[in-house]
Amino acid sequence: MTIKNTHTTKTIDTSNLGFQLAQPIKKVFEDETDAENDSLIQIFIPPIIKPKAFMSFVTVERKAKVWQLVALEVYEVLSDRKTVGELGYLRFANSDWDELKSGLSRNRLIQMWQTDFVNQLERHGGVMPNSNFTREHIALISQANTFYAQLVEKQLPKLV
C-alpha cells in the first residue's frame, strides 16, 4: 500500500511571476497561507494613512498543493488622505490583462510595490500591520473594491 502525502506546502511557488519576489515578501505570504482555504486575498495598507502610501490587494491561490501569487492590485493614497488612485492591476499568468496607470510599466509597478512593501516590513519589525484597520482604512479599501471592504468589515470583530 502506498500512502500519499496530501499535505499542502506553505511554500510560495514564484515560477509564474516573471520576476524575482523579494524574500521578505515571500516569507509574509508563506506565513499567511492556511490549509483551510484554496485562495486568499491579502490586503496591505500602512497603519498610518499618508499621501502616496500604497494599498495593495494580492490574490494567492493553491494550485497542485503549492501556493502562487495570481494577481496584484496597487493603489496610492492621494493628497487628501481620503481617496485612492489606481496604479495598476496585474494578472501574473497573462500580462495581456494588465491595467496600468498611463506612463507606468508593469516592471516599474512591481518594483515600486516591492520596495514599498519591504520598507513597511522594516518599519514594523518584519510584520505587515494589516489587521488593525480603522474606519478610514475601510473607506479607502471600499473605494477600490467594495466587496473586499465588506469582507474586512465582517472580520473586524475577530481582528480587533
Residue frames as qw, qx, qy, qz and C-alpha x, y, z in Angstrom:
[[0.000, 0.889, 0.458, 0.000, 0.00, 0.00, 0.00],
 [0.407, 0.271, -0.001, 0.872, 1.23, 3.48, -0.88],
 [0.187, -0.786, -0.446, 0.386, 0.47, 6.37, 1.39],
 [0.367, 0.603, 0.209, 0.677, 0.32, 9.67, -0.42],
 [0.272, -0.337, -0.320, 0.843, 1.29, 12.88, 1.22],
 [0.093, 0.743, 0.563, 0.349, -1.73, 15.15, 0.82],
 [0.352, -0.704, -0.209, 0.581, -0.22, 17.94, 2.87],
 [0.392, 0.852, 0.152, 0.314, -0.11, 21.28, 1.13],
 [0.613, -0.055, -0.162, 0.771, 3.15, 23.10, 1.46],
 [0.096, -0.896, -0.258, 0.348, 3.24, 26.68, 2.72],
 [0.434, -0.261, 0.389, 0.770, 5.91, 27.46, 0.17],
 [0.427, 0.767, 0.120, -0.463, 5.05, 30.11, -2.39],
 [0.678, 0.189, 0.522, 0.482, 5.84, 28.99, -5.94],
 [0.055, 0.776, -0.028, -0.628, 7.08, 32.07, -7.77],
 [0.445, -0.034, 0.701, 0.556, 7.72, 30.43, -11.14],
 [0.277, 0.683, 0.636, 0.229, 4.65, 32.10, -12.65],
 [0.148, -0.850, -0.203, 0.462, 5.64, 35.65, -11.75],
 [0.605, 0.661, 0.133, 0.423, 8.27, 36.53, -14.33],
 [0.073, 0.786, -0.326, 0.520, 10.24, 38.48, -11.72],
 [0.496, 0.026, -0.723, 0.480, 12.14, 37.77, -8.51],
 [0.499, -0.754, -0.281, -0.322, 9.87, 38.18, -5.49],
 [0.027, 0.640, -0.538, 0.548, 11.76, 39.77, -2.59],
 [0.462, -0.030, -0.856, 0.232, 12.43, 37.20, 0.13],
 [0.084, 0.090, 0.593, -0.796, 10.80, 39.21, 2.96],
 [0.580, 0.120, -0.099, -0.800, 7.59, 39.47, 0.91],
 [0.633, 0.080, -0.736, -0.226, 7.66, 35.78, 0.08],
 [0.241, -0.020, -0.833, 0.498, 8.01, 34.97, 3.78],
 [0.355, 0.089, 0.326, -0.872, 4.96, 37.11, 4.66],
 [0.704, 0.126, -0.328, -0.617, 2.84, 35.21, 2.15],
 [0.557, 0.084, -0.824, 0.063, 4.15, 31.85, 3.30],
 [0.043, -0.027, -0.720, 0.692, 3.32, 32.76, 6.90],
 [0.441, 0.149, 0.185, -0.865, -0.21, 33.84, 5.92],
 [0.565, 0.061, -0.668, -0.480, -1.31, 30.78, 3.93],
 [0.508, -0.190, 0.681, -0.491, -3.52, 28.23, 5.62],
 [0.077, -0.027, 0.973, 0.214, -4.69, 24.72, 4.86],
 [0.312, 0.478, 0.716, -0.402, -8.39, 25.56, 5.10],
 [0.410, 0.770, 0.103, -0.477, -8.59, 27.74, 2.00],
 [0.746, 0.270, 0.431, 0.429, -7.74, 27.36, -1.67],
 [0.347, 0.561, 0.143, 0.737, -7.45, 31.08, -2.23],
 [0.345, -0.684, -0.368, 0.527, -6.94, 34.22, -0.21],
 [0.270, 0.797, 0.120, 0.526, -6.91, 37.91, -0.82],
 [0.568, -0.381, -0.286, 0.671, -4.31, 39.69, 1.23],
 [0.078, 0.927, 0.194, 0.311, -4.86, 43.39, 1.84],
 [0.639, -0.220, -0.175, 0.716, -1.87, 45.52, 2.73],
 [0.048, 0.849, 0.132, 0.510, -2.09, 49.15, 3.79],
 [0.358, 0.217, -0.529, 0.738, 0.10, 51.01, 6.29],
 [0.287, -0.574, -0.688, 0.339, -1.42, 51.75, 9.70],
 [0.059, -0.654, -0.128, 0.743, -0.88, 55.50, 9.25],
 [0.532, 0.653, 0.490, 0.225, -2.59, 56.85, 6.15],
 [0.202, -0.647, 0.186, 0.711, -0.37, 59.35, 4.36],
 [0.596, 0.722, -0.095, -0.338, -0.36, 60.72, 0.83],
 [0.434, 0.606, -0.652, -0.141, 1.49, 58.45, -1.59],
 [0.470, -0.262, 0.808, -0.239, 1.06, 55.41, 0.71],
 [0.400, 0.132, -0.782, -0.460, 0.41, 52.20, -1.19],
 [0.703, -0.018, 0.519, -0.486, -2.55, 49.94, -0.63],
 [0.338, 0.318, -0.787, -0.407, -2.43, 46.56, -2.33],
 [0.864, -0.006, 0.307, -0.400, -4.62, 43.52, -2.79],
 [0.154, 0.452, -0.851, -0.216, -2.82, 40.31, -3.61],
 [0.911, 0.014, 0.009, -0.412, -4.70, 37.21, -4.69],
 [0.051, -0.457, 0.887, -0.030, -2.98, 33.98, -3.68],
 [0.886, 0.050, -0.080, -0.455, -4.27, 30.57, -4.80],
 [0.554, -0.340, 0.760, 0.016, -3.38, 26.99, -4.05],
 [0.760, 0.485, -0.269, -0.338, -2.58, 25.05, -7.20],
 [0.853, 0.216, -0.463, 0.104, -1.36, 21.46, -7.17],
 [0.781, -0.488, -0.287, 0.263, -0.54, 21.64, -3.45],
 [0.481, -0.112, -0.079, 0.866, 1.55, 24.81, -3.73],
 [0.044, 0.850, 0.351, -0.391, 0.62, 28.44, -3.37],
 [0.458, 0.252, 0.336, 0.783, 1.03, 31.02, -6.15],
 [0.078, 0.535, 0.165, -0.825, 0.51, 34.74, -6.35],
 [0.425, 0.494, 0.715, 0.252, -2.13, 35.17, -9.04],
 [0.170, 0.786, 0.318, 0.503, -2.99, 38.87, -9.16],
 [0.398, -0.317, -0.282, 0.813, -1.85, 42.19, -7.74],
 [0.046, 0.856, 0.359, 0.370, -3.84, 45.42, -7.47],
 [0.482, -0.214, -0.254, 0.811, -1.97, 48.52, -6.31],
 [0.034, -0.895, -0.347, -0.280, -3.49, 51.84, -5.27],
 [0.411, 0.130, -0.276, 0.859, -1.93, 55.05, -4.00],
 [0.180, -0.757, -0.513, 0.362, -3.42, 57.26, -1.30],
 [0.307, 0.688, 0.219, 0.620, -3.97, 60.74, -2.75],
 [0.242, 0.311, -0.320, 0.861, -3.07, 64.03, -1.10],
 [0.494, -0.471, -0.016, -0.730, -6.44, 64.42, 0.67],
 [0.051, -0.237, 0.905, -0.349, -5.82, 61.10, 2.51],
 [0.588, 0.194, 0.523, -0.585, -9.44, 60.14, 1.80],
 [0.810, 0.506, 0.009, -0.295, -9.22, 58.87, -1.76],
 [0.616, -0.309, 0.633, 0.353, -7.08, 56.43, -3.69],
 [0.532, 0.644, -0.318, -0.448, -5.91, 56.30, -7.29],
 [0.962, 0.046, 0.265, 0.046, -5.34, 53.03, -9.08],
 [0.112, -0.703, 0.594, 0.374, -1.75, 52.44, -10.14],
 [0.442, 0.342, -0.726, -0.401, -2.38, 49.08, -11.71],
 [0.871, -0.081, 0.362, -0.321, -3.85, 45.62, -11.82],
 [0.234, 0.513, -0.796, -0.219, -1.60, 42.72, -12.84],
 [0.959, -0.019, 0.148, -0.241, -2.67, 39.18, -13.62],
 [0.347, -0.637, 0.648, 0.232, 0.63, 37.32, -13.34],
 [0.648, 0.100, 0.733, 0.181, -0.27, 34.47, -15.71],
 [0.446, 0.593, 0.532, 0.408, -1.36, 36.81, -18.50],
 [0.260, -0.361, -0.044, 0.894, 0.18, 40.26, -18.95],
 [0.004, -0.343, -0.575, -0.743, -2.38, 40.99, -21.69],
 [0.361, -0.712, -0.587, -0.132, -4.89, 41.59, -18.88],
 [0.425, -0.268, -0.292, 0.814, -2.74, 44.19, -17.14],
 [0.016, 0.898, 0.323, 0.297, -4.32, 47.56, -16.47],
 [0.588, -0.221, -0.180, 0.757, -1.76, 50.25, -15.69],
 [0.018, -0.885, -0.161, 0.436, -1.88, 53.95, -14.97],
 [0.598, 0.783, 0.017, 0.171, -0.75, 55.89, -18.01],
 [0.215, 0.829, -0.445, 0.263, 3.02, 56.08, -18.21],
 [0.529, -0.510, 0.634, -0.241, 3.60, 53.23, -15.74],
 [0.573, 0.312, -0.727, -0.216, 5.10, 49.93, -16.88],
 [0.904, -0.279, -0.290, -0.142, 4.46, 46.51, -15.37],
 [0.744, 0.073, -0.399, 0.531, 8.09, 46.22, -14.24],
 [0.077, 0.411, -0.260, 0.870, 8.09, 49.69, -12.68],
 [0.652, -0.467, -0.067, -0.593, 4.86, 48.99, -10.76],
 [0.918, -0.187, -0.334, 0.102, 6.26, 45.70, -9.44],
 [0.547, 0.225, -0.363, 0.720, 9.49, 47.42, -8.42],
 [0.195, -0.472, 0.153, -0.846, 7.62, 50.26, -6.65],
 [0.800, -0.402, -0.177, -0.408, 5.28, 47.83, -4.88],
 [0.873, -0.092, -0.376, 0.297, 8.09, 45.55, -3.67],
 [0.345, 0.327, -0.330, 0.816, 10.18, 48.49, -2.45],
 [0.416, -0.474, 0.076, -0.772, 7.22, 49.94, -0.54],
 [0.890, -0.295, -0.282, -0.205, 6.27, 46.53, 0.89],
 [0.763, 0.030, -0.404, 0.503, 9.81, 45.81, 2.13],
 [0.098, 0.402, -0.262, 0.872, 10.09, 49.33, 3.60],
 [0.638, -0.466, -0.055, -0.610, 6.82, 48.79, 5.50],
 [0.913, -0.188, -0.351, 0.092, 8.12, 45.46, 6.82],
 [0.555, 0.204, -0.379, 0.712, 11.34, 47.12, 8.01],
 [0.182, -0.466, 0.144, -0.854, 9.38, 49.89, 9.75],
 [0.744, -0.353, 0.063, -0.564, 7.21, 47.38, 11.60],
 [0.440, -0.475, 0.743, -0.172, 9.69, 44.74, 12.71],
 [0.009, 0.169, -0.939, -0.298, 9.18, 42.30, 9.84],
 [0.194, 0.459, 0.849, -0.175, 5.40, 42.17, 10.22],
 [0.056, -0.300, -0.416, -0.857, 2.96, 43.82, 7.82],
 [0.133, 0.236, 0.635, -0.723, 0.41, 45.54, 10.09],
 [0.268, -0.105, -0.581, -0.761, -2.68, 44.66, 8.09],
 [0.351, -0.431, -0.831, -0.023, -5.13, 43.70, 10.82],
 [0.184, -0.493, -0.461, 0.715, -5.62, 46.99, 12.65],
 [0.114, 0.435, 0.503, 0.738, -7.97, 48.65, 10.20],
 [0.071, 0.368, 0.407, -0.833, -9.78, 51.82, 11.16],
 [0.456, 0.704, 0.479, -0.259, -12.88, 53.33, 9.55],
 [0.180, 0.813, -0.313, -0.457, -10.50, 55.41, 7.41],
 [0.191, -0.309, 0.880, 0.306, -8.81, 52.24, 6.15],
 [0.418, 0.391, 0.817, -0.069, -12.17, 50.65, 5.35],
 [0.361, 0.817, 0.168, -0.418, -13.22, 53.78, 3.43],
 [0.090, 0.669, -0.593, -0.438, -10.08, 53.60, 1.29],
 [0.271, -0.051, 0.950, 0.147, -10.50, 49.86, 0.69],
 [0.432, 0.573, 0.638, -0.280, -14.13, 50.44, -0.25],
 [0.300, 0.777, -0.171, -0.527, -13.17, 52.98, -2.92],
 [0.079, 0.467, -0.810, -0.346, -11.00, 50.37, -4.59],
 [0.417, -0.063, -0.869, -0.258, -13.21, 47.34, -4.04],
 [0.558, -0.372, 0.150, -0.727, -16.47, 47.37, -2.08],
 [0.917, -0.109, -0.355, -0.146, -16.57, 43.56, -1.88],
 [0.615, 0.168, -0.541, 0.548, -13.18, 43.45, -0.14],
 [0.123, -0.369, 0.336, -0.858, -14.27, 46.20, 2.25],
 [0.776, -0.294, -0.091, -0.551, -17.39, 44.20, 3.17],
 [0.873, -0.005, -0.463, 0.154, -15.27, 41.12, 3.86],
 [0.351, 0.265, -0.497, 0.747, -12.95, 43.12, 6.11],
 [0.401, -0.374, 0.171, -0.819, -15.88, 44.64, 7.99],
 [0.886, -0.219, -0.278, -0.300, -17.31, 41.16, 8.62],
 [0.807, 0.035, -0.449, 0.383, -13.97, 40.07, 10.06],
 [0.044, 0.657, -0.284, 0.697, -13.36, 43.16, 12.21],
 [0.714, -0.579, 0.142, -0.368, -14.84, 41.69, 15.41],
 [0.976, -0.082, -0.030, 0.202, -12.36, 38.83, 15.02],
 [0.634, 0.450, -0.138, 0.613, -9.44, 41.09, 14.20],
 [0.086, -0.722, 0.181, -0.662, -9.90, 43.80, 16.80]]
